[in-house]
Amino acid sequence: MNAQPRGPVTLQIALDRIPLDRAEAITAAVREHADWIEVGTSLVKRYGMTGVARIVAAAGGTPVLADLKTADDARTELAMAAEAGASSVTVLGLAAPATLDVAVRVGAELGVEIMVDLMELDADGRARVAAAMPPTTVLAAHVPKDAQTADTDAASLLGDWATGRRLALAGGLGVSAVPAVAKWGDVRLIVGSAITAAADPAAAAAELRAAISALDLPAVPPHPTRAVPADPTRALASVLTHVVPAHTLSARQEQS
């Protein structure tokens, strides 16, 4: 994990629409420049939690977000991601309030950060969800892949609700997006193909890191990426007992 204090603008590198072995190689190459590595939704769907675990291993100490985009059954999905080693999970802001509540509660139990993806919510919806979420939650303004154009501006989705909150921006971002986001404070830039599709992903990641560093913003201590419970095995077992057959859980515990 990157434990060095950095400015309030941080970098999450998203791995999407590439083979897992390529994703592992890119992760190893860019992890020193990233604050977070993201296992994109396409990789999660193709490779499951095995894929998440392999990216966690390739990331070394850099924390990994599993972009599950959970819409229901949050307890099950968060438990699976936590067991695979993810430090953060995305939940859709479009999900039912009960699902968001469960995600926040289970995330706290497991020490897993919750990022709420606000895509396809209108301005009132983004404000409503933001008001309902605790300050530890990351609120992600996201222009969906299919809606992105040359004029995409994820920062335009921010509003009064974003003031003083932990934020993330996603959707067609690259180096040119860096200067405009600094005014929002605690912002995580989520960058995918600008790095992963580059001829030299490590160089592209280094360029983004340099652009962020050039903002010359005051350094802040890093957020705890995973507030691991005092007894993480017991905490995970407590969650898993609700979602995993007892004989499977017992076998897993015996192997650990």
Short mmCIF file of the C-alpha atoms (twelve columns), coordinates in Angstrom:
data_MODEL
# 
_entry.id   MODEL 
# 
loop_
_atom_site.group_PDB 
_atom_site.id 
_atom_site.type_symbol 
_atom_site.label_atom_id 
_atom_site.label_alt_id 
_atom_site.label_comp_id 
_atom_site.label_asym_id 
_atom_site.label_seq_id 
_atom_site.Cartn_x 
_atom_site.Cartn_y 
_atom_site.Cartn_z 
_atom_site.pdbx_PDB_model_num 
ATOM 1   C CA . MET A 1   0.000   0.000   0.000   1 
ATOM 2   C CA . ASN A 2   1.169   3.533   -0.686  1 
ATOM 3   C CA . ALA A 3   1.607   4.806   2.871   1 
ATOM 4   C CA . GLN A 4   3.360   8.047   1.979   1 
ATOM 5   C CA . PRO A 5   1.320   11.219  2.580   1 
ATOM 6   C CA . ARG A 6   0.109   12.629  -0.713  1 
ATOM 7   C CA . GLY A 7   -2.051  15.488  -1.797  1 
ATOM 8   C CA . PRO A 8   -5.825  15.294  -1.707  1 
ATOM 9   C CA . VAL A 9   -5.963  14.299  -5.392  1 
ATOM 10  C CA . THR A 10  -5.188  10.599  -5.694  1 
ATOM 11  C CA . LEU A 11  -5.000  8.104   -8.545  1 
ATOM 12  C CA . GLN A 12  -6.920  4.878   -9.039  1 
ATOM 13  C CA . ILE A 13  -5.929  2.840   -12.091 1 
ATOM 14  C CA . ALA A 14  -8.814  0.806   -13.511 1 
ATOM 15  C CA . LEU A 15  -8.259  -2.509  -15.256 1 
ATOM 16  C CA . ASP A 16  -11.054 -3.296  -17.701 1 
ATOM 17  C CA . ARG A 17  -11.626 -5.208  -20.938 1 
ATOM 18  C CA . ILE A 18  -8.231  -6.918  -20.942 1 
ATOM 19  C CA . PRO A 19  -7.111  -10.500 -20.247 1 
ATOM 20  C CA . LEU A 20  -6.243  -11.269 -16.648 1 
ATOM 21  C CA . ASP A 21  -2.585  -11.992 -17.347 1 
ATOM 22  C CA . ARG A 22  -2.295  -8.605  -19.062 1 
ATOM 23  C CA . ALA A 23  -4.041  -6.980  -16.078 1 
ATOM 24  C CA . GLU A 24  -1.555  -8.597  -13.709 1 
ATOM 25  C CA . ALA A 25  1.398   -7.388  -15.763 1 
ATOM 26  C CA . ILE A 26  0.040   -3.825  -15.908 1 
ATOM 27  C CA . THR A 27  -0.636  -3.875  -12.172 1 
ATOM 28  C CA . ALA A 28  2.945   -4.827  -11.411 1 
ATOM 29  C CA . ALA A 29  4.190   -2.102  -13.757 1 
ATOM 30  C CA . VAL A 30  2.027   0.776   -12.481 1 
ATOM 31  C CA . ARG A 31  1.460   0.034   -8.802  1 
ATOM 32  C CA . GLU A 32  4.243   2.362   -7.634  1 
ATOM 33  C CA . HIS A 33  2.425   5.283   -9.278  1 
ATOM 34  C CA . ALA A 34  -1.081  4.383   -8.058  1 
ATOM 35  C CA . ASP A 35  -2.894  4.971   -4.798  1 
ATOM 36  C CA . TRP A 36  -5.420  2.294   -5.779  1 
ATOM 37  C CA . ILE A 37  -5.730  -0.473  -8.334  1 
ATOM 38  C CA . GLU A 38  -9.244  -1.247  -9.567  1 
ATOM 39  C CA . VAL A 39  -10.422 -4.625  -10.778 1 
ATOM 40  C CA . GLY A 40  -12.986 -3.406  -13.305 1 
ATOM 41  C CA . THR A 41  -16.459 -4.855  -13.636 1 
ATOM 42  C CA . SER A 42  -15.623 -6.694  -16.850 1 
ATOM 43  C CA . LEU A 43  -12.726 -8.500  -15.145 1 
ATOM 44  C CA . VAL A 44  -14.876 -9.349  -12.127 1 
ATOM 45  C CA . LYS A 45  -17.548 -10.851 -14.384 1 
ATOM 46  C CA . ARG A 46  -15.055 -12.802 -16.475 1 
ATOM 47  C CA . TYR A 47  -12.684 -14.039 -13.789 1 
ATOM 48  C CA . GLY A 48  -14.663 -13.785 -10.557 1 
ATOM 49  C CA . MET A 49  -13.055 -13.536 -7.147  1 
ATOM 50  C CA . THR A 50  -10.074 -15.553 -8.355  1 
ATOM 51  C CA . GLY A 51  -9.300  -12.631 -10.634 1 
ATOM 52  C CA . VAL A 52  -9.633  -10.168 -7.767  1 
ATOM 53  C CA . ALA A 53  -7.264  -12.247 -5.624  1 
ATOM 54  C CA . ARG A 54  -4.686  -12.409 -8.414  1 
ATOM 55  C CA . ILE A 55  -4.736  -8.637  -8.861  1 
ATOM 56  C CA . VAL A 56  -4.399  -8.196  -5.096  1 
ATOM 57  C CA . ALA A 57  -1.275  -10.354 -5.244  1 
ATOM 58  C CA . ALA A 58  0.124   -8.457  -8.237  1 
ATOM 59  C CA . ALA A 59  -0.552  -5.108  -6.554  1 
ATOM 60  C CA . GLY A 60  1.834   -5.817  -3.711  1 
ATOM 61  C CA . GLY A 61  0.861   -3.394  -0.960  1 
ATOM 62  C CA . THR A 62  -1.217  -1.071  -3.142  1 
ATOM 63  C CA . PRO A 63  -4.874  -1.443  -2.115  1 
ATOM 64  C CA . VAL A 64  -7.348  -2.931  -4.560  1 
ATOM 65  C CA . LEU A 65  -10.935 -1.916  -5.281  1 
ATOM 66  C CA . ALA A 66  -13.336 -4.508  -6.689  1 
ATOM 67  C CA . ASP A 67  -15.757 -2.711  -8.997  1 
ATOM 68  C CA . LEU A 68  -18.702 -4.983  -8.273  1 
ATOM 69  C CA . LYS A 69  -21.381 -2.336  -8.830  1 
ATOM 70  C CA . THR A 70  -23.486 -4.173  -6.274  1 
ATOM 71  C CA . ALA A 71  -27.216 -3.600  -6.723  1 
ATOM 72  C CA . ASP A 72  -28.565 -6.163  -4.247  1 
ATOM 73  C CA . ASP A 73  -27.419 -8.791  -1.746  1 
ATOM 74  C CA . ALA A 74  -24.636 -6.554  -0.516  1 
ATOM 75  C CA . ARG A 75  -23.661 -8.806  2.376   1 
ATOM 76  C CA . THR A 76  -22.832 -11.706 0.064   1 
ATOM 77  C CA . GLU A 77  -20.922 -9.700  -2.495  1 
ATOM 78  C CA . LEU A 78  -18.907 -7.674  0.018   1 
ATOM 79  C CA . ALA A 79  -17.951 -10.831 1.896   1 
ATOM 80  C CA . MET A 80  -16.701 -12.478 -1.292  1 
ATOM 81  C CA . ALA A 81  -14.629 -9.427  -2.231  1 
ATOM 82  C CA . ALA A 82  -13.173 -9.129  1.259   1 
ATOM 83  C CA . GLU A 83  -12.220 -12.793 1.262   1 
ATOM 84  C CA . ALA A 84  -10.406 -12.221 -2.044  1 
ATOM 85  C CA . GLY A 85  -8.414  -9.384  -0.451  1 
ATOM 86  C CA . ALA A 86  -10.210 -6.309  -1.800  1 
ATOM 87  C CA . SER A 87  -9.927  -3.184  0.350   1 
ATOM 88  C CA . SER A 88  -12.820 -1.372  -1.317  1 
ATOM 89  C CA . VAL A 89  -16.016 -2.294  -3.177  1 
ATOM 90  C CA . THR A 90  -18.420 -0.303  -5.332  1 
ATOM 91  C CA . VAL A 91  -22.162 -0.255  -4.721  1 
ATOM 92  C CA . LEU A 92  -24.615 1.413   -7.082  1 
ATOM 93  C CA . GLY A 93  -26.291 4.567   -5.859  1 
ATOM 94  C CA . LEU A 94  -29.318 3.346   -7.806  1 
ATOM 95  C CA . ALA A 95  -29.631 0.429   -5.377  1 
ATOM 96  C CA . ALA A 96  -32.376 0.353   -2.778  1 
ATOM 97  C CA . PRO A 97  -31.693 2.288   0.438   1 
ATOM 98  C CA . ALA A 98  -31.703 -1.032  2.294   1 
ATOM 99  C CA . THR A 99  -28.868 -2.308  0.090   1 
ATOM 100 C CA . LEU A 100 -26.825 0.834   0.677   1 
ATOM 101 C CA . ASP A 101 -27.404 0.524   4.417   1 
ATOM 102 C CA . VAL A 102 -26.284 -3.111  4.425   1 
ATOM 103 C CA . ALA A 103 -23.193 -2.234  2.388   1 
ATOM 104 C CA . VAL A 104 -22.161 0.483   4.826   1 
ATOM 105 C CA . ARG A 105 -22.761 -1.774  7.819   1 
ATOM 106 C CA . VAL A 106 -20.943 -4.806  6.403   1 
ATOM 107 C CA . GLY A 107 -18.125 -2.633  5.106   1 
ATOM 108 C CA . ALA A 108 -17.606 -1.345  8.640   1 
ATOM 109 C CA . GLU A 109 -17.664 -4.896  10.025  1 
ATOM 110 C CA . LEU A 110 -15.021 -6.069  7.564   1 
ATOM 111 C CA . GLY A 111 -12.940 -2.900  7.326   1 
ATOM 112 C CA . VAL A 112 -13.780 -2.566  3.617   1 
ATOM 113 C CA . GLU A 113 -14.226 0.893   2.120   1 
ATOM 114 C CA . ILE A 114 -17.521 1.550   0.339   1 
ATOM 115 C CA . MET A 115 -17.543 3.565   -2.870  1 
ATOM 116 C CA . VAL A 116 -21.007 4.518   -4.097  1 
ATOM 117 C CA . ASP A 117 -21.180 4.774   -7.886  1 
ATOM 118 C CA . LEU A 118 -23.611 7.586   -8.695  1 
ATOM 119 C CA . MET A 119 -23.904 6.889   -12.418 1 
ATOM 120 C CA . GLU A 120 -27.322 7.462   -14.011 1 
ATOM 121 C CA . LEU A 121 -28.625 9.386   -10.992 1 
ATOM 122 C CA . ASP A 122 -29.795 12.911  -11.759 1 
ATOM 123 C CA . ALA A 123 -28.621 15.902  -9.724  1 
ATOM 124 C CA . ASP A 124 -31.351 15.458  -7.116  1 
ATOM 125 C CA . GLY A 125 -30.604 11.756  -6.861  1 
ATOM 126 C CA . ARG A 126 -26.884 12.340  -6.349  1 
ATOM 127 C CA . ALA A 127 -27.624 14.862  -3.615  1 
ATOM 128 C CA . ARG A 128 -30.125 12.506  -1.952  1 
ATOM 129 C CA . VAL A 129 -27.736 9.560   -1.880  1 
ATOM 130 C CA . ALA A 130 -24.845 11.730  -0.694  1 
ATOM 131 C CA . ALA A 131 -26.927 13.023  2.210   1 
ATOM 132 C CA . ALA A 132 -27.747 9.460   3.272   1 
ATOM 133 C CA . MET A 133 -24.166 8.182   3.227   1 
ATOM 134 C CA . PRO A 134 -21.689 8.513   6.115   1 
ATOM 135 C CA . PRO A 135 -18.596 10.679  5.585   1 
ATOM 136 C CA . THR A 136 -16.325 7.635   5.267   1 
ATOM 137 C CA . THR A 137 -18.083 6.654   2.035   1 
ATOM 138 C CA . VAL A 138 -16.495 7.627   -1.273  1 
ATOM 139 C CA . LEU A 139 -19.008 9.182   -3.659  1 
ATOM 140 C CA . ALA A 140 -18.152 8.515   -7.305  1 
ATOM 141 C CA . ALA A 141 -19.401 10.805  -10.067 1 
ATOM 142 C CA . HIS A 142 -19.270 8.537   -13.087 1 
ATOM 143 C CA . VAL A 143 -20.017 8.971   -16.772 1 
ATOM 144 C CA . PRO A 144 -20.853 5.430   -17.955 1 
ATOM 145 C CA . LYS A 145 -18.735 3.865   -20.695 1 
ATOM 146 C CA . ASP A 146 -21.537 3.817   -23.258 1 
ATOM 147 C CA . ALA A 147 -22.327 7.496   -22.665 1 
ATOM 148 C CA . GLN A 148 -18.785 8.818   -22.989 1 
ATOM 149 C CA . THR A 149 -17.912 11.191  -25.815 1 
ATOM 150 C CA . ALA A 150 -15.017 13.456  -26.692 1 
ATOM 151 C CA . ASP A 151 -16.715 16.122  -24.569 1 
ATOM 152 C CA . THR A 152 -17.266 13.972  -21.485 1 
ATOM 153 C CA . ASP A 153 -16.738 15.933  -18.269 1 
ATOM 154 C CA . ALA A 154 -17.229 13.859  -15.138 1 
ATOM 155 C CA . ALA A 155 -16.549 16.892  -12.926 1 
ATOM 156 C CA . SER A 156 -19.704 18.523  -14.282 1 
ATOM 157 C CA . LEU A 157 -21.681 15.951  -12.285 1 
ATOM 158 C CA . LEU A 158 -20.443 17.424  -9.011  1 
ATOM 159 C CA . GLY A 159 -22.526 19.928  -7.081  1 
ATOM 160 C CA . ASP A 160 -23.085 21.357  -3.626  1 
ATOM 161 C CA . TRP A 161 -23.503 17.834  -2.285  1 
ATOM 162 C CA . ALA A 162 -19.822 17.184  -3.041  1 
ATOM 163 C CA . THR A 163 -18.413 19.897  -0.771  1 
ATOM 164 C CA . GLY A 164 -16.320 18.403  2.010   1 
ATOM 165 C CA . ARG A 165 -16.953 14.815  0.903   1 
ATOM 166 C CA . ARG A 166 -14.624 12.038  -0.196  1 
ATOM 167 C CA . LEU A 167 -15.063 11.970  -3.967  1 
ATOM 168 C CA . ALA A 168 -14.088 9.982   -7.025  1 
ATOM 169 C CA . LEU A 169 -14.392 10.885  -10.689 1 
ATOM 170 C CA . ALA A 170 -14.625 8.354   -13.500 1 
ATOM 171 C CA . GLY A 171 -15.346 8.411   -17.196 1 
ATOM 172 C CA . GLY A 172 -12.847 9.127   -19.963 1 
ATOM 173 C CA . LEU A 173 -10.296 10.819  -17.705 1 
ATOM 174 C CA . GLY A 174 -6.666  11.494  -18.526 1 
ATOM 175 C CA . VAL A 175 -3.886  13.961  -17.741 1 
ATOM 176 C CA . SER A 176 -5.932  16.930  -18.975 1 
ATOM 177 C CA . ALA A 177 -8.519  16.343  -16.236 1 
ATOM 178 C CA . VAL A 178 -6.078  16.853  -13.384 1 
ATOM 179 C CA . PRO A 179 -6.009  20.665  -12.946 1 
ATOM 180 C CA . ALA A 180 -9.802  21.067  -12.931 1 
ATOM 181 C CA . VAL A 181 -10.463 18.688  -10.048 1 
ATOM 182 C CA . ALA A 182 -8.097  20.165  -7.471  1 
ATOM 183 C CA . LYS A 183 -10.677 22.669  -6.183  1 
ATOM 184 C CA . TRP A 184 -12.912 19.845  -4.948  1 
ATOM 185 C CA . GLY A 185 -10.434 18.721  -2.308  1 
ATOM 186 C CA . ASP A 186 -10.399 15.000  -1.582  1 
ATOM 187 C CA . VAL A 187 -10.795 13.560  -5.090  1 
ATOM 188 C CA . ARG A 188 -9.759  10.214  -6.489  1 
ATOM 189 C CA . LEU A 189 -9.209  10.204  -10.233 1 
ATOM 190 C CA . ILE A 190 -10.192 6.866   -11.746 1 
ATOM 191 C CA . VAL A 191 -8.266  6.404   -14.977 1 
ATOM 192 C CA . GLY A 192 -8.549  3.346   -17.188 1 
ATOM 193 C CA . SER A 193 -7.746  3.112   -20.871 1 
ATOM 194 C CA . ALA A 194 -5.575  6.250   -20.885 1 
ATOM 195 C CA . ILE A 195 -3.123  4.054   -18.982 1 
ATOM 196 C CA . THR A 196 -4.025  0.439   -19.777 1 
ATOM 197 C CA . ALA A 197 -4.274  1.014   -23.552 1 
ATOM 198 C CA . ALA A 198 -1.086  3.087   -23.700 1 
ATOM 199 C CA . ALA A 199 1.969   1.688   -25.451 1 
ATOM 200 C CA . ASP A 200 3.800   2.036   -22.118 1 
ATOM 201 C CA . PRO A 201 1.304   1.884   -19.224 1 
ATOM 202 C CA . ALA A 202 3.999   2.577   -16.633 1 
ATOM 203 C CA . ALA A 203 5.053   5.747   -18.420 1 
ATOM 204 C CA . ALA A 204 1.432   6.857   -18.779 1 
ATOM 205 C CA . ALA A 205 0.844   6.259   -15.073 1 
ATOM 206 C CA . ALA A 206 4.017   8.155   -14.195 1 
ATOM 207 C CA . GLU A 207 2.842   11.085  -16.319 1 
ATOM 208 C CA . LEU A 208 -0.452  11.202  -14.439 1 
ATOM 209 C CA . ARG A 209 1.342   10.979  -11.110 1 
ATOM 210 C CA . ALA A 210 3.605   13.851  -12.156 1 
ATOM 211 C CA . ALA A 211 0.600   15.976  -13.172 1 
ATOM 212 C CA . ILE A 212 -1.011  15.351  -9.796  1 
ATOM 213 C CA . SER A 213 2.213   16.141  -7.941  1 
ATOM 214 C CA . ALA A 214 2.586   19.364  -9.939  1 
ATOM 215 C CA . LEU A 215 -0.618  20.666  -8.345  1 
ATOM 216 C CA . ASP A 216 1.552   21.383  -5.296  1 
ATOM 217 C CA . LEU A 217 -1.332  20.871  -2.908  1 
ATOM 218 C CA . PRO A 218 -0.776  20.394  0.822   1 
ATOM 219 C CA . ALA A 219 0.031   16.810  1.684   1 
ATOM 220 C CA . VAL A 220 -2.535  14.987  3.772   1 
ATOM 221 C CA . PRO A 221 -2.198  11.694  5.652   1 
ATOM 222 C CA . PRO A 222 -3.531  8.809   3.599   1 
ATOM 223 C CA . HIS A 223 -6.997  7.591   4.429   1 
ATOM 224 C CA . PRO A 224 -7.017  4.200   6.098   1 
ATOM 225 C CA . THR A 225 -7.672  1.922   3.156   1 
ATOM 226 C CA . ARG A 226 -8.844  -1.002  5.191   1 
ATOM 227 C CA . ALA A 227 -9.534  -0.604  8.880   1 
ATOM 228 C CA . VAL A 228 -8.983  -4.283  9.597   1 
ATOM 229 C CA . PRO A 229 -11.068 -5.550  12.542  1 
ATOM 230 C CA . ALA A 230 -9.251  -6.668  15.676  1 
ATOM 231 C CA . ASP A 231 -10.126 -10.256 14.757  1 
ATOM 232 C CA . PRO A 232 -10.554 -10.215 10.957  1 
ATOM 233 C CA . THR A 233 -11.049 -13.987 10.739  1 
ATOM 234 C CA . ARG A 234 -13.937 -13.848 13.173  1 
ATOM 235 C CA . ALA A 235 -15.432 -10.772 11.509  1 
ATOM 236 C CA . LEU A 236 -15.346 -12.409 8.080   1 
ATOM 237 C CA . ALA A 237 -16.675 -15.677 9.477   1 
ATOM 238 C CA . SER A 238 -19.562 -13.796 11.084  1 
ATOM 239 C CA . VAL A 239 -20.513 -12.305 7.730   1 
ATOM 240 C CA . LEU A 240 -19.920 -15.499 5.780   1 
ATOM 241 C CA . THR A 241 -22.166 -17.563 8.035   1 
ATOM 242 C CA . HIS A 242 -25.057 -15.660 6.473   1 
ATOM 243 C CA . VAL A 243 -24.010 -16.378 2.909   1 
ATOM 244 C CA . VAL A 244 -21.916 -19.582 2.784   1 
ATOM 245 C CA . PRO A 245 -23.094 -23.127 3.598   1 
ATOM 246 C CA . ALA A 246 -21.804 -24.173 7.018   1 
ATOM 247 C CA . HIS A 247 -19.823 -27.171 5.717   1 
ATOM 248 C CA . THR A 248 -18.014 -24.938 3.197   1 
ATOM 249 C CA . LEU A 249 -17.134 -22.370 5.859   1 
ATOM 250 C CA . SER A 250 -15.824 -25.055 8.227   1 
ATOM 251 C CA . ALA A 251 -13.621 -26.513 5.510   1 
ATOM 252 C CA . ARG A 252 -12.249 -23.044 4.674   1 
ATOM 253 C CA . GLN A 253 -11.459 -22.295 8.323   1 
ATOM 254 C CA . GLU A 254 -9.654  -25.619 8.721   1 
ATOM 255 C CA . GLN A 255 -7.461  -24.781 5.743   1 
ATOM 256 C CA . SER A 256 -6.502  -21.343 7.104   1 
# 
